[in-house]
């Protein structure tokens, strides 16, 4: 018996019980669709995190402070870590550095005319902030190093913050009150939007020296310097990244009088952070795929169950076919083909539902989805393997039936 004839007979047998065949395929359909959708959600999350980290700037090195508790003379303060002057040392003494940014944040009430906004995010920064953090100015300018050193009371407004405070009026040259201090607006940032959990357009930017002096003062600043949590370093060329990192580690270890293996700071890159996030999401994606894959196994068990029922119902038919010359191998292939058709058709339907569901989920929800082609291939291929594996036992049982006993079956 040729292959086309086997497929025709198997397809005809499935069509005789359309509802039962559809219900049997349901486990495969759900399994395949679940695998594709789960992986699409995980891949979308991974892509979003990667883009958010990359959007902070290019060729960035993050120098993070490692504080230790203990304090000056046991007073409970913080020892170790980074200070504001470390940023100047990195900019002045290390080759291959394009820009250095230090940030210090606070939350204050901001007033402009009759408009008062509570809980506005204030970010103190240095002049290289727009270039290092990939920000653009829509109007006006950013403050320079001289203005930072002199602690000039000037601010740059985020795009949406400027609209909330001044509406359609030009904010450049106007005054705002931050806390109890008045500042002059010298610029407005171009729209950047939400990156991660940070709304850059709702921020107010000012010289970091003003933030350190007025909004986050510490009693130890005159002794050990103004503490900062992170320094952003932009490297001029990707190829110089490792060399710059080594120079930073040596310089800061020398400045802080610590050994490299006991450093009170940590140096990481964007790729380090992305790699850590990818490892986390990859493990999560594997877990989701395995959970979804359970549906495929359940679907395979359903196929085996129905095929066993089918063998029992068609015992007499099997005996008649054997009596007219069908070999055990012909019988085996017929029932195995039926199981394969159930899994393949179910896999095909599940693929369409999975791809469509991933697209729909990404469209109607806030969560991004990315359809991974390999997940489609793996899910569909798994469905075929499940059909062959769970369909073999019923097919083999049908092939081993005794023709005489089969003909006697009622």
N, C-alpha and C positions, 0 to 999 in steps of 0.2 A: 504494500500500500504506500503510495507516494505521499509527500508532505502536504501538498494542497488538499488531498482527500482527507487526511487526518484532521487538518485544521477545519475543513468544511463540516465534517461530522461533529467535531468538538464544539464548534460555534453553534451548530443547530441544537445540540443537547442543552447548551446554556440558554438559548432563546426559548426553549420550551418552559423554562421556569425563570422568567425575567425578574420577578420580584425577589425570589430567593437568591438569584445570582447577584442582584444589586446589593442586597443586604450582606451577602458574603464579602463583596468587594469593599464594603463600608470601612472595615478596619484598615485595609490597605490605603484607601483614599484618605482617611484621617491621618494615618501615619506619615504618608508622603507629604501631605499638605503641612502637617505640623513641623516636620523636619525643615522644610524650605522656609516657612514663616519664622521659626525660632532662630535659624541661622541668619536670616535677613535682618531681624531685629538686633541680634548681637553684632553683626557686621556694621550695621548702621550706627550703633552706639560707639563702636570702636573708631569708625571714620569721623564721627562728630568730635570725640575726644582729641583725636590726632589733629584735626583742623583747628580746634580751639587752642591747643598748645602751640601750633605753628603760627597762628594769628597773633601771638604775643610779640612776634618779631622773627628775624632770621639770624642763624648762627649765634644763638644766645647761649651764654653760660650763666647758670644761677648759683650764686654764692650765698648759702643760707647759714644763719647764725645758729650755733648750738649753745644755748644758755645753760648754765649750771647754777643751782641755788646755793646760797651761802652768805653772800653779801659782804659788804665792807665791814670788816671787824666783827663778823658774825651777826650783822644786823638784819639778815634775811633778804638782802638784795640779790641782784644777779651778777655773776662774775663770768668772765669769758665772753665769747661771741664777737660780733662785728660792731665797729663804731663808724660813724660818718666819715672820719678821715681815711679809713681804709679804702674808700672808693677813689679818693684823690691819689692815693699811693698806686692803686692799680692802673689808673689812667696815665699817670706820669712815668711809671717805672717799667711797665711791661710792654714789650713790642707786640704788634699784631692786634692791638685793641682799637676798635673803631669808635666806640662810645661806651660810657658807663652811666648807669642810672641808679639812684638810691630813692626809695619811696618810703613815706611814712603816712599812715592813714589816720583819720579821725572822723567823728560824726558830729555835726554842728547844726544849729538853726541858722538859716540864711534868709535875709530880708532884702527886698528891693522895692522901694516905694511902698505900696499898700499890700504887696505880696509877701507872705511869710511861709517858708517851707521848713518843716521839722525833719530831723534825721537825715540831712543831706550828707552824702559821703564826700569827705574832703581828702584829697590826695596831695601831699607834699612831694615834690620831685625836683629833679635837676634839669638843666637845659637840654640834655641829650634825649630826654623822654620821648618827644615825638618821633625821632628817627629810630631809636632803639626799639620802641614798643610799636612801631609801625602805625603811628597816628598822624593824621593830617589836620591842618588848620583850615577852617572854612573862611574865617575873617580875622583880621588883626595879626597878632604875633604871639610868640611864646617868650617867657622871660629869659634873660641871659645870665651868665655866671656872675657878672658884676652885681646884678640886681639880687641874685641869690645870696651873695656874700654880704650885701648891705641890708639884707632882710627887708626888701622893699614890699610894701603892702599892695600887691597886685595879684589878680586872678585871671585864669582862663576858664571859661564855662564850657561844659559839655553841651552837645547840640540840643537835646531836649530840655536841659536845665535852663538854657538861655531863653527858650520859648516860654517856659513856665514863668520865669521871672519878668521878662520884658515883652512877651507877645511878639507883635510885628515890629516893635521899635528896635533901633540899632543899639545894642548893648555896649558897644565900644566907647570907652570914655566915661561910662556911667558908674555909679557907686553901688556896692552891695555891702551889707553888714553880715559878717560871719561871727557868730557868737556875739561879742560886744565890740568887735573891731571892724572898722571900715576899710574896704579895699576898692581899688579901681580896676575895672574890667579892661583888659588889654587884648583879649582874643576870644574866639569861639571855635571849638573843635568841630571838624567835619563829622557827620554821622557815622558811627561805627557799629552801634547796636549792642546786643547782649552776647557776651562771650563767656560761656560757662554760666556761673551765677552772678557775674559782674555786669552791670549796666554802665558801660563807659560813657554813654550820653547823658547820664544823670549825675555825673561827678562834677566837682569843682576842683580845679587844679591851681596850686599856689607854690611858691618857693618852699622847699623842704625846711629851710632854716626857720621860716616863720611858723610852720607847723610844730617843729621841735621846741621852739621858744614859747609859743602861746597856747598850743593845744595838747601837746604831749610832753610837758617838761618833766625832768627827773632830777632828784636831789644830788645824783652822782655825776651829772653831765660835766661839771667843771673839773672833776677829778679824772674820770676815765674817758670822757667824751660822750657824745650823744649815741645811744644804742640804736642800731637798726637791725631789722630782721633779715633783710635780703638785699643783695647788690646784683643788678643785672649788667652783664658785660657782653657787648656786641663785638664779635671777632670779625676782622676784615675779610678773612677767607676761610672757607670750610676746612681747607688743608692744614691751616694753622691751629685748629681747635685743640688738639692734644697738647701741643707745645704751650699754648696760652694757659691751658688748665694747669699744667705743671708749674709754670712761672707763678701763677696766682697762688697755688698751694705753698710754694717755697717762700714767696714774699710774705704772705699772711702768717705763716708759721713763725717766720723770723720776727715780724712785728709784734706778734702775740706771745713770743718766747715760749712756744710749745713744740713738741715733736710732731711730725706728720701723722704718726699713728695715734696721737692723742689730740688731734686738732679740735679747736672749738668752733669749727665751721665745716660745712659740707659743700663740695663743688659738684654740680650736676649739669647735664646738658638737656636740651629738648628731646633728643633721641633717647636719653636715659629714661625720662618721664614717659615718653610714648611707648618705649619698650616694656616698662613696668605695667602700664595700662593695657597694652596688647596681651601680655601674659595673663593678666587677670581676666580680661574679656574672653581670651581663648579658652581658658579653663571653664568659664561660665558657658561659653558656646558649646563646648564638648558635653557639659552636663545637660544642657537643653536638648542637644541632638540625641543623647542616649535616652532621655526621658521620652522624647517624641518617638524614638525608635521602638520603644515598648509597644506602641500602637501597631507597628508593623508586625511584631511577633504575635500579638493578639489576633491581628488580621490573618496571619499565616495559620494559626491554630483553627480559626474559623473556616478557612479553606479546607484544611485537612478534615475537619468534622463534617462539612457538607459533602466532601468527596466520598467519605466513608458511607454516608447516608445514600449517596448516589449509587455507589457500588452495590449496596444492599438492594435498593429499589430496582436496579437494572441487571440483577443476577441472571434472569432468564434471557435477556437480550445478549448478555455476554456469552451464555451457552450457545445460543443460535449462531452468533458470529463465529464462535470457535468451530461449530459443526460444519460451517460452510468454508472453512479454510483459514480463518484468522489465527495467526500465531500468538503465543503469549506476549511476544514483543510488540505486536500490533495493538493488542489490548492495553498493554502498559503505556505505550506512546499516546493512545487516544485519551486515556484519563489524565496522564501527565500534561498533555496539551491543554485539556480543559482547565486544569489548575493554573497553568501558565497564563492562559488567556484571562482568567479571573484576576490574577495579580497584575498582569500588564495593562489591561484596560483600567483596573482600579488605580494603578500607578500613573497612567496617563491623565485620568480625571483628577487625581490628587495633585499632579504637577500643575495643571491649569488653575486649580483652586489655590494652590500654594503661591504661585507667581501672582495671580490676581489678588489674593488676600494680602500678600506683602505690599503690593502697590497701593491697595486701598487703605491698609493700616497706616502706611506712611503718609497718605494724603489727608486722611480725616483726623489723625492724631498728631500730637506734638513730637512723637518719637519718630526719629528717622529710620528708614529701612533701606538696606542695600541688598539686592538680589544677587546671590553668589552662584555663578553658573555651575561650579563644581558640586554645590549642594543639590542642584536639580539632578545632575547626573548620578550622584551617589544615592539620592533618595529613590530615583526610578530604578537604578540598578539593584538596590536592596530589595525593592518590591519583587523584581524578577527572581532574585535568589531565594527569597522567602517562598514564592510560589512553587519553585522547583523543589525546595527542601521539604516543605510540608505536603506537597502533592505527590511525592515519590511513594510514600508508604501506602496510601489508598490505591495508587496506580499499580503498585507491585502486588497488592492483595488481590486486585481484580485479575491480574495476569496469572495468578497461581490458582484460580478457581478450577475445580475439576469440571470438564464439559458435561459429563453425565449428571453430576449433582446440580449443576447450574440449570440444565434443561428441566430437571424435576422440580425446580423451585417455583413456587406459586407467588 
